[in-house]
Amino acid sequence: MSTQRVLERPEEVLGPEQIRESLRALDTFPKRLVHNAERFGDRVAFREKEFGIWQEITWRQYLDHVRACAGGLLALGMRRGDVVALIGDNRPELYYVAMATQALGGVSCGMYQDTLADQLAQLLDFADARFVFCEDQEQTDKLLSMEDRLPKVERVIVDDWRGMWRYQHPKLLRFSDLESLGREFLSRQPDRFLQEVARGRGDDVAIFCLTSGTTSLPKLAMLSHRNLLAQGENFLAVEPHVTERDEFVSFLPFAWIGEQMISFTLHQLVGFTVNFPEEPETAQRDLREIGPHFMFAPARIYEGIHSAVTVRMLDAGPVRRRIYDAAMAVAGRRVDVEAAGQPLPTWLRLLWRLCYWTVYRPLLDKVGLVHMRVAWNGGASLGPDYFRFFRGLGLNLKQIYGQTEIAGISCVHRDGQVRFWTMGAPIANTEIRITDQQEIVSRSPSVFLGYYKNPEATREALRDGWLYSGDTGVLDPSGDIILFDRSGDIITLQDGTRIPPRVIEDMLKFTPYVQQAMVLGEGRPYLTAILNIDFQNVGKWAEDRGVAYTSYMDLSQKPEVLELLEKLVRETNARLQPGWRVRAFVSLYKEFHPDDDELTRTRKLRRRHILERYRELVEAVYAGAERFRATVTVRYEDGRVATLHPVMEIRRLEADG
């Protein structure tokens, strides 16, 4: 499909009756917003915490802000098909600009706020962004430092002007001034906003959404209003837990499809309240204050909650630890009985209920999950151990499976049918099949239009209406999808054994002491692993035992820490069949990080980059070396450059694990 044809349509002149008829179609997000402002009026659409106080924004006010922003963009010369990029933490103003962009027939494109200036410039230029919305000085400085590489960017709209009172750049515009400009512009053309909204069609591109970028620079997936709204409607058809009276906390990056499908799509379809934390650092505290009724988050969020709970309990007194361990044994027993499809004995049901009110509920309250009717995991699979933990506590945790290219969701667990080893069953109006090569392919109204300015990748992903996911899996007898791993990530050992590393990595991370794990072994005789310690938790563990350390690099190589990691690897091996066991591991001297191209911005491993970067280390591991001396160049903030030579011990385990 031609990008030009997707983004542009001939000008239309709509009369009053045509406008009313078009608005009734509700086939775009701006039309939905106009409808919701009439339907909900003074009901709360957004709630934002500022200076410790929750500020409420009604649906009517939401529409008023969007109208003002749209008028401001028109006054700046925005045309249909223009791209507006958005960078910053989630704030109502970001949503106003995104919706205003779509109201004018433009395309909103979220960017990850922690993206480095160089990569951000590449993405903005490739996306042909004409306008950019920045949350604050930090994001603005990134753009200004790359100005010579952004010739297509005409205006930069800044929400928070603190620290920028001396900035006189002609491209900069305060968000408040954009709204004032818009209200003045629309005072002369009062019908213009609704005319622009009415011109929108469901097949118009609504957003460019960044893919994960596990192997290269993220691609821009073009998703239409119809794609996104169909996905939301089909999801709600099988998921009954979301109502207009619910509370939701928005704390994940706007650039991620997962946040778009909840805070944008489901918000407009259902009408619940979206809450914005004061700062990313206060998200956990604000989550507990709001007590949301549902949550969608990637695996790392649930892993972090489990880690925090585990560490807190390790610090508890012996009596409390014994009570907790006994209660978790009851929780595990209940989950195992339910997973086996057996009826729950009365004694176990009563004992679990007692544990719920004395242990599980207070624990869920501490982490802000006590009021949740449902929580979904998406973006990456969550290991069965985590499912047993959370569902044992009484949290209705489910797995979601999908891709950016299918607007986020194609499968979800159904109530009463949560099988930990699966990704759930297809949502309404969605077909899933497995090819002869065991690749998962999908077909639904939510399948994207293609990649922006990348016809070759589009042809690879879209074939005869089917979306080829690049994931390897099989169908469970129940009809659920079982995901092994990305097709390119499956490890084939020398003897031909095929192993999905994700399964072992999830098991290795089921501890508060391992933050990241990467399993290696392609073409090798056995598996090995590179581990990242969790600096905070391992540091606390070391302090409790009187182990002194100076830095992450130092702590990661302490003999006591290596003994701890070896014990964890042995425990994991004991649960694996012999051919899947990790025979050697190394504790890396640093954390994997997105700025080093080792992780994506959604914290997925970029395996090819890691293998290339640590190629000599990997060769040393398989050559039988006991230690490896790395060479690391460090650039300090003051400009000084130093070369370090950390020595890593390579721990080996016997063949039987």
C-alpha positions in Angstrom: 0.0 0.0 0.0 1.3 3.4 -0.9 2.3 5.6 2.0 1.2 8.7 0.1 -2.2 7.2 -0.6 -2.7 6.2 3.1 -1.9 9.7 4.5 -3.6 12.0 2.0 -7.1 12.4 0.6 -8.6 15.0 -1.6 -10.1 18.1 0.1 -13.8 17.8 0.9 -16.3 20.6 1.6 -18.9 19.3 4.1 -22.2 20.9 4.9 -24.0 20.9 8.3 -25.9 17.7 7.6 -22.8 16.0 6.3 -21.0 17.0 9.4 -23.7 15.6 11.7 -23.9 12.4 9.7 -20.1 11.9 9.8 -19.9 12.5 13.5 -22.5 9.8 14.2 -20.2 7.2 12.5 -17.8 7.2 15.5 -15.1 5.7 13.2 -12.3 7.9 14.5 -11.0 8.8 17.9 -11.9 12.5 17.6 -15.5 11.6 16.7 -15.5 9.3 19.8 -14.3 12.2 21.9 -17.0 14.5 20.7 -19.5 11.8 21.4 -18.1 11.1 24.9 -18.0 14.8 25.8 -21.8 14.9 25.1 -22.4 11.6 26.8 -20.3 12.0 30.0 -20.2 15.8 30.2 -18.8 16.6 33.7 -17.7 13.1 34.5 -13.9 12.8 35.2 -11.9 11.8 32.1 -8.4 12.5 33.4 -6.9 13.0 36.9 -3.4 14.3 37.3 -1.4 14.8 40.4 0.3 18.1 40.8 2.1 19.4 43.9 0.6 16.5 45.8 -3.0 17.3 44.8 -5.1 15.3 42.3 -6.5 17.7 39.7 -9.6 16.5 37.7 -10.3 17.1 34.1 -13.8 16.3 32.8 -14.7 14.9 29.4 -16.1 18.3 28.4 -12.8 20.0 29.4 -10.9 17.3 27.6 -12.7 18.2 24.3 -12.2 21.9 25.0 -8.4 21.5 25.3 -8.3 19.3 22.2 -10.3 21.9 20.3 -7.9 24.7 21.4 -4.8 22.6 20.4 -6.3 21.8 17.0 -7.0 25.5 16.4 -3.4 26.3 17.4 -2.0 23.7 15.0 -4.2 25.0 12.2 -2.9 28.5 12.9 0.6 27.2 12.6 -0.3 25.8 9.2 -0.8 22.1 9.9 -2.2 20.1 7.0 -3.9 16.7 6.8 -1.3 13.9 6.8 1.3 15.9 8.8 3.1 14.0 11.5 3.3 15.3 15.1 5.8 13.6 17.4 5.3 13.5 21.1 8.1 13.1 23.7 7.7 13.1 27.5 6.1 11.4 30.5 2.3 10.8 30.3 0.4 14.0 30.9 -3.0 15.2 29.9 -1.4 17.8 27.6 0.3 15.0 25.6 -3.1 13.4 25.0 -4.6 16.8 24.0 -2.0 17.3 21.3 -2.3 13.7 20.1 -6.0 13.9 19.8 -5.9 17.3 18.2 -3.4 16.0 15.6 -5.8 13.2 14.7 -8.8 15.6 14.6 -7.0 17.5 11.8 -6.3 14.3 9.9 -2.7 14.2 11.1 -0.7 11.3 12.5 0.5 11.2 16.1 3.8 9.4 16.8 5.0 8.8 20.4 8.7 8.6 21.1 10.3 7.1 24.2 11.4 9.8 26.5 14.7 8.1 27.4 15.8 7.9 23.8 19.3 9.4 23.2 19.4 12.6 21.1 21.2 10.9 18.2 18.6 8.1 17.8 15.7 10.5 18.4 16.9 12.7 15.6 17.1 9.7 13.3 13.5 8.6 14.2 12.0 12.2 13.9 13.6 12.8 10.5 12.6 9.4 9.2 9.0 10.0 10.4 8.9 13.3 8.6 7.7 15.0 11.8 6.7 18.6 11.1 5.8 19.4 14.7 7.1 18.1 18.0 5.5 18.2 21.4 8.1 18.1 24.3 7.2 17.8 27.9 10.1 19.8 29.4 13.6 21.3 29.1 15.3 17.9 29.0 13.5 16.8 25.8 13.7 20.3 24.2 17.5 20.3 24.7 17.8 17.0 22.9 16.1 18.5 19.9 18.0 21.7 19.9 21.3 19.9 20.1 20.3 18.0 16.9 18.7 20.9 15.1 20.9 20.7 12.0 19.7 17.1 11.5 16.0 18.0 11.8 15.3 20.3 8.8 11.7 19.1 8.6 10.7 20.1 12.2 9.1 23.5 12.0 7.8 24.1 15.5 8.6 22.6 19.0 5.7 22.9 21.5 6.9 22.8 25.1 4.6 22.0 28.0 6.7 22.7 31.1 8.8 25.8 30.5 10.6 25.7 33.9 14.3 26.4 33.4 13.8 27.8 29.9 13.1 31.4 30.6 16.1 32.5 28.6 15.3 30.4 25.6 14.6 32.6 22.6 14.6 30.1 19.8 12.1 31.0 17.0 10.9 27.4 16.7 9.9 27.1 20.4 6.3 27.7 21.5 4.7 27.3 24.9 1.8 24.8 25.1 -0.3 27.5 26.8 0.4 29.9 23.9 -0.6 27.1 21.4 -4.0 26.9 23.1 -4.4 30.7 23.2 -3.5 30.9 19.5 -6.0 28.1 18.8 -8.9 29.7 20.6 -8.3 33.0 18.8 -8.1 31.2 15.5 -11.3 29.3 16.0 -13.1 32.4 17.3 -13.0 33.5 13.7 -14.0 30.1 12.3 -16.2 28.5 15.0 -17.3 25.6 12.8 -13.8 24.7 11.6 -13.0 22.1 14.3 -16.1 20.0 13.8 -15.6 20.3 10.0 -12.1 18.9 10.3 -13.2 16.1 12.7 -16.1 15.2 10.3 -13.6 14.8 7.4 -11.9 12.0 9.2 -12.4 8.4 8.1 -11.8 5.1 9.9 -9.1 4.1 7.3 -7.1 7.2 7.9 -3.7 6.6 9.7 -4.1 7.5 13.3 -0.7 6.7 14.7 2.8 5.7 13.9 3.8 3.2 16.6 7.4 2.2 17.2 8.2 -1.5 17.0 10.5 -3.0 19.6 13.6 -2.7 17.5 15.2 -5.9 18.8 17.4 -6.3 15.7 17.7 -2.7 14.3 16.3 0.8 14.6 12.6 0.6 15.4 10.2 0.6 12.5 7.1 2.8 12.3 4.0 0.7 12.1 1.0 2.6 10.5 -2.2 1.9 12.4 -5.5 3.4 11.3 -8.4 4.4 13.5 -10.3 1.3 12.3 -7.4 -0.9 13.3 -7.2 0.5 16.8 -10.9 0.7 17.5 -11.6 -2.8 16.1 -8.9 -4.2 18.4 -10.5 -2.5 21.4 -14.0 -3.7 20.5 -12.9 -7.3 19.9 -10.9 -7.3 23.1 -13.9 -6.0 25.2 -16.1 -8.7 23.6 -14.2 -11.4 25.5 -13.0 -9.3 28.5 -15.9 -8.2 30.7 -13.9 -6.6 33.5 -13.6 -2.9 32.2 -16.4 -0.5 33.0 -16.9 3.3 32.7 -16.7 3.7 36.5 -13.2 2.2 36.7 -9.9 3.9 37.6 -6.8 3.3 35.6 -3.2 4.6 36.3 -1.2 5.5 33.2 2.5 5.1 33.9 4.0 3.3 30.9 5.5 5.1 27.9 3.0 6.7 25.5 5.1 5.4 22.6 4.3 1.7 23.6 1.3 0.2 21.9 0.2 -1.2 25.2 -0.3 2.2 26.7 -2.0 3.4 23.5 -4.5 0.5 23.5 -5.6 1.2 27.1 -5.3 5.0 27.6 -6.4 5.9 24.1 -8.5 3.1 22.6 -10.2 1.5 25.6 -10.5 5.0 27.2 -12.6 6.3 24.3 -14.6 3.1 23.9 -15.5 2.7 27.6 -15.1 6.0 29.4 -13.2 5.1 32.6 -10.9 7.6 34.3 -7.2 7.7 33.4 -4.9 8.9 36.3 -1.4 10.3 35.7 1.2 10.0 38.5 3.0 13.2 39.6 6.4 11.8 38.5 7.7 8.4 37.4 9.4 8.1 40.8 6.1 8.5 42.6 4.1 6.0 40.3 4.1 3.2 42.9 2.8 5.5 45.7 0.2 7.1 43.4 -0.9 3.7 42.2 -1.7 2.8 45.8 -3.6 6.1 46.4 -5.8 5.5 43.4 -6.3 1.8 43.8 -7.0 1.1 40.1 -9.5 -1.6 39.0 -7.4 -3.0 36.2 -3.8 -2.8 35.0 -1.9 -3.6 31.8 1.9 -3.8 32.2 4.9 -5.6 30.7 6.6 -8.5 32.5 9.3 -6.3 34.1 6.7 -4.5 36.2 5.3 -7.8 37.7 8.9 -9.1 38.1 9.8 -5.9 40.0 6.8 -6.2 42.3 7.6 -9.8 43.0 11.2 -8.8 43.7 10.2 -6.0 46.1 7.9 -8.3 48.0 10.5 -11.1 48.3 13.2 -8.7 49.5 10.8 -7.2 52.1 9.9 -10.7 53.4 13.6 -11.7 53.6 14.1 -8.7 55.9 11.2 -9.6 58.1 11.5 -11.3 61.4 11.5 -15.1 61.7 7.9 -15.4 62.8 6.6 -13.3 60.0 8.7 -15.2 57.5 7.3 -18.5 58.7 3.7 -17.2 58.4 4.4 -15.8 54.9 6.0 -19.1 53.8 3.1 -21.1 55.1 0.6 -18.8 53.4 2.5 -19.0 50.1 2.5 -22.8 50.3 -1.3 -22.7 50.6 -1.5 -20.2 47.7 0.7 -22.5 45.6 -1.4 -25.6 46.4 -4.6 -23.8 45.4 -3.1 -22.6 42.1 -1.8 -26.1 41.3 -5.3 -27.7 41.9 -7.0 -25.1 39.8 -4.4 -25.5 37.0 -5.1 -29.2 37.0 -8.8 -28.5 36.4 -9.7 -30.2 39.7 -12.4 -29.0 42.1 -11.0 -27.1 45.1 -11.5 -29.0 48.4 -13.5 -27.2 51.0 -10.7 -27.2 53.5 -8.3 -25.6 51.0 -10.8 -23.0 50.0 -11.4 -22.0 53.7 -7.7 -22.0 54.5 -6.9 -19.9 51.5 -9.7 -17.4 52.5 -8.1 -17.1 56.0 -4.7 -16.5 54.4 -6.2 -13.9 52.0 -7.5 -11.7 54.8 -4.4 -12.1 57.0 -1.6 -12.2 54.5 -2.5 -11.8 50.8 -4.8 -8.8 51.0 -2.5 -6.7 53.1 0.3 -7.5 50.8 -1.7 -6.6 47.7 -2.7 -3.4 49.4 0.9 -2.4 50.0 1.6 -2.6 46.2 -1.6 -1.0 45.1 -3.3 -4.0 43.6 -6.0 -4.8 46.2 -8.9 -3.4 44.2 -8.0 -4.9 40.9 -10.5 -7.2 39.2 -8.0 -8.1 36.4 -4.4 -7.5 35.5 -2.9 -8.3 32.1 0.7 -9.0 31.2 1.9 -8.1 27.7 4.9 -7.1 25.6 6.8 -10.2 26.7 5.7 -13.5 28.3 5.7 -13.8 32.1 7.2 -17.0 33.5 4.9 -19.6 35.1 6.5 -19.0 38.5 5.3 -15.4 38.5 1.7 -16.5 37.5 1.7 -18.9 40.4 2.8 -16.2 42.8 0.3 -13.5 41.8 -2.7 -15.8 41.2 -1.9 -17.5 44.5 -2.4 -14.1 46.2 -5.8 -13.7 44.5 -4.8 -11.3 41.7 -6.7 -12.2 38.5 -3.5 -12.1 36.4 -3.8 -13.0 32.7 -1.5 -13.2 29.7 -2.0 -11.1 26.6 -0.3 -11.9 23.3 0.0 -9.7 20.2 2.2 -7.4 18.3 2.4 -3.7 17.6 1.4 -4.7 14.0 -2.0 -6.0 15.2 -2.7 -3.0 17.4 -1.5 -4.8 20.5 -3.7 -7.8 21.2 -4.6 -11.0 19.3 -4.9 -13.4 22.2 -5.9 -13.3 25.9 -6.6 -15.7 28.7 -10.3 -16.2 29.5 -11.7 -16.2 33.1 -11.4 -19.7 34.6 -9.1 -20.8 31.7 -5.7 -19.3 32.7 -3.1 -21.8 31.7 0.3 -20.5 32.7 2.1 -22.1 29.8 -0.1 -20.5 27.1 -0.7 -17.0 25.8 -4.5 -17.4 25.8 -7.1 -17.8 23.0 -7.8 -15.4 20.1 -10.0 -12.4 20.9 -13.2 -11.9 18.9 -13.0 -11.7 15.0 -9.4 -12.8 15.1 -7.9 -15.9 13.4 -4.7 -17.6 14.5 -2.9 -20.4 12.7 0.5 -22.1 12.8 2.5 -22.4 9.6 4.5 -25.5 8.7 7.6 -23.7 10.0 5.7 -23.2 13.4 5.4 -19.5 12.9 2.4 -17.8 14.5 0.3 -15.9 11.9 -2.8 -13.8 12.6 -5.7 -12.2 10.7 -8.1 -9.6 12.0 -9.5 -6.1 11.3 -6.6 -4.8 13.5 -3.8 -5.9 11.3 -1.8 -2.8 10.4 -1.5 -0.9 7.1 2.3 -1.5 6.8 5.6 0.1 7.8 6.1 3.7 7.0 8.6 4.1 4.1 9.6 0.4 4.3 7.8 -1.6 1.6 10.2 -4.5 1.9 9.5 -5.1 5.6 5.8 -4.6 4.9 5.8 -7.4 2.3 7.7 -9.7 4.7 5.1 -9.1 7.5 1.9 -9.0 5.4 1.1 -11.9 3.1 -2.4 -12.5 1.7 -4.0 -10.6 4.6 -2.1 -12.5 7.3 0.4 -11.0 9.7 3.5 -13.0 10.1 4.7 -12.5 13.7 8.2 -13.9 13.6 7.3 -15.9 16.7 7.5 -19.7 17.0 4.8 -21.6 18.7 2.2 -24.3 18.7 -1.5 -24.7 19.5 -2.4 -26.2 22.9 -5.1 -28.9 22.8 -7.4 -26.3 24.5 -7.1 -24.0 21.5 -4.7 -21.5 23.3 -1.4 -20.4 21.8 1.8 -21.7 23.2 4.7 -19.3 22.5 8.2 -20.7 22.4 10.2 -17.6 21.4 11.1 -15.3 18.5 11.9 -17.5 15.6 15.3 -16.0 15.2 16.0 -16.4 19.0 15.5 -20.2 19.2 18.8 -21.9 20.1 19.8 -25.0 18.2 22.6 -26.9 20.0 25.2 -29.0 18.2 23.2 -32.2 18.6 20.1 -30.5 17.0 18.2 -29.8 20.2 16.0 -26.7 19.8 15.6 -24.6 23.0 13.6 -21.4 23.5 15.9 -19.4 25.7 13.1 -17.2 27.1 11.8 -20.2 29.2 15.1 -20.6 31.0 15.7 -16.9 31.3 12.3 -16.4 33.0 13.2 -19.1 35.5 16.6 -17.6 36.2 15.0 -14.2 36.9 12.5 -15.6 39.4 14.6 -14.2 42.2 15.2 -10.7 43.5 18.9 -11.0 42.8 18.9 -11.4 39.0 17.7 -8.5 37.0 18.5 -9.8 33.5 19.6 -13.1 32.1 20.6 -14.1 28.6 21.0 -17.7 27.7 23.5 -18.6 24.9 24.3 -21.8 23.0 23.6 -21.5 19.3 25.7 -24.2 17.5 27.4 -25.0 20.8 27.5 -28.3 22.8 25.7 -26.8 25.8 24.0 -23.7 27.2 25.6 -20.9 29.1 24.3 -17.7 30.5 25.2 -14.0 31.1 23.6 -12.7 34.2 23.0 -9.1 35.5 22.7 -8.8 39.2 20.0 -6.5 40.7 22.3 -3.9 42.2 19.9 -2.7 44.9 18.8 -6.1 46.1 22.2 -7.8 45.9 23.7 -4.7 47.5 21.3 -5.0 50.5 22.1 -8.8 50.6 25.8 -8.1 50.7 25.5 -5.4 53.4 23.5 -7.7 55.6 26.4 -10.2 55.5 29.2 -7.6 55.9 30.4 -7.9 52.4 32.0 -4.5 51.4 31.8 -3.2 47.8 32.4 0.0 46.0 30.4 -0.2 42.7 28.3 -2.5 40.5 31.4 -3.7 38.9 33.0 -4.6 42.2 29.8 -6.2 43.7 29.1 -8.3 40.6 32.5 -10.2 41.0 32.5 -10.7 44.7 33.0 -14.4 45.5 30.0 -14.4 47.9 27.8 -13.0 45.1 29.0 -15.6 42.6 28.2 -18.3 45.2 24.7 -16.9 45.5 24.3 -16.8 41.7 25.6 -20.4 41.4 23.1 -21.6 43.9 20.3 -19.9 41.9 21.5 -21.4 38.7 21.7 -24.9 40.3 18.1 -24.5 41.6 17.0 -23.6 38.1 18.9 -26.5 36.5 17.2 -28.9 38.9 13.9 -28.1 37.3 15.1 -28.5 33.7 15.7 -31.6 31.6 19.4 -32.4 31.2 19.8 -31.0 27.7 18.3 -27.6 28.8 20.6 -27.0 31.8 23.0 -24.1 32.0 26.6 -25.5 32.2 28.4 -22.2 32.8 27.6 -18.6 33.6 29.3 -15.2 34.1 28.1 -12.3 36.2 28.6 -9.3 33.8 30.5 -6.3 35.2 27.6 -3.9 34.1 23.9 -3.9 33.5 22.5 -4.4 30.0 21.2 -0.9 29.0 19.2 0.6 26.1 21.8 3.4 25.7 24.3 0.7 24.8 22.0 -1.0 22.3 21.8 -4.0 24.6 18.1 -3.6 25.4 15.2 -2.0 23.5 13.4 0.9 25.1 10.8 -1.6 26.4 13.7 -3.6 28.0 13.8 -6.6 25.6 17.2 -8.2 25.0 18.8 -7.2 21.7 20.5 -10.6 21.4 22.5 -9.9 18.2 24.0 -6.8 19.6 24.9 -8.4 22.9 26.5 -11.4 21.2 28.6 -9.1 19.0 29.6 -6.8 21.8 30.6 -9.6 24.1 31.9 -12.0 21.5 35.3 -12.4 23.1 33.7 -13.2 26.4 31.4 -15.8 24.9 34.4 -17.4 23.1 36.3 -17.5 26.4 33.4 -19.2 28.2 33.2 -22.0 25.6 37.0 -22.3 25.4 37.0 -23.4 29.0 38.7 -20.3 30.5 38.3 -19.7 34.2 38.5 -15.9 33.9 38.1 -13.2 31.3 39.7 -9.8 31.4 37.6 -7.2 29.6 38.6 -3.8 28.3 36.1 -1.0 29.1 36.3 2.7 28.0 34.5 5.0 30.4 33.7 8.6 29.5 32.9 10.8 32.6 30.6 13.8 32.7 33.5 16.2 32.8 34.9 14.8 29.6 37.6 12.6 31.0 38.1 9.2 29.5 39.4 6.2 31.4 40.1 2.6 30.4 39.2 -0.1 32.9 40.0 -3.8 32.9 37.4 -5.7 35.0 38.1 -9.4 35.5 35.1 -11.8 35.4 35.2 -15.3 36.9 33.5 -17.9 34.7 31.6 -20.3 36.9 31.1 -23.9 35.6 28.6 -26.5 36.7 28.9 -30.2 36.3 26.9 -31.8 33.5 24.1 -33.2 35.8 23.4 -29.6 36.9 
